[in-house]
């Protein structure tokens, strides 16, 4: 069985005008069987920084716990929140540490940086960063998501329009993927 | 250092007798080098010296090396030290008491040169490790904290002795110009202006009189040189002091050319 397709997932993030949106599906499966319809894949790091983790669910949860731990210590030591770019570098370093026994996750990081400039990026399971200016996708439905986002995306969308766009892109993509779906969870910041 | 040797019968500067195992004894004659000496009790941190209310002294360690000082101005930091060499035959260009830890953080010391070099090496490595993890240059406070943690480690581990240096770390980051002093105990303080070493009390009194909150960096450099001149035994010149500055451009620079008029002015 393919490890990245064991649980099924779909995560997408988009950049708007001084805002960003991050969305994921809600299905948790064990191959063909659906086990949960309220599974959380997008986690908060701090008020302006979110991470969505697609792929193997257990790795998604563990990776999130490790990152939350590191960020809390950072907050205590440096008395400030981590910038999204810094956090992305941290995630990348953490994933590469396990180069020969990786976390089977593809993270999507979305946040507001200095002066509330939206920042999104994704990386593969061993930490190769990919910055994007418009949208990033990951999960079993990623190919459909690429197509849907490419056609629906416009730059500089206001939060309300961004919400509509990302929701439609997510829903139409997961409808074409049997391993993800059962609703969506969208976050706008 | 001395390996389990018996202590000298009458230690010249009143050191404590060696503590129970490990039998480590540091006689002050073993750490005395030309130009400065270092005295400290091996394990217990007993305050020494007169009641000068010097916070660094209150933590027990008194470094009496060559004077060094730092001043934090409104738009930068300057650090300076006297560079008294044991003989005129020494090539003064090979001696560098002021070093940079990162492109935007510099450091000067009072005390034992070899210990300083080791700390510089460790601090530089820590700064790079931080960068490797976060791809962000290390903030001054974090580097100071980690350096101080190293120094503290050596006061509590077995078989090692504390570092015989006090550091003045000067840097410029997102929180503006900063100046920190780190002592052998591992305690660190943020200063607006500070001095360390032999002439510390006179230098500090002088600085207290001359320091103003909104000082410009060039005034600060001038004041730094004058403060060094105060306590200098002999003729001060560009060859026997070292100055490092960091301005708002966040690049720590070693000052080579100084306006000579400063030395002749009172």
Interface residues (C-beta under 8 A of the other chain):
Chain A: X77 X78 X83 X85 X86 X89 X90 X93
Chain B: X132 X133 X134 X135 X136 X139 X141 X142 X145
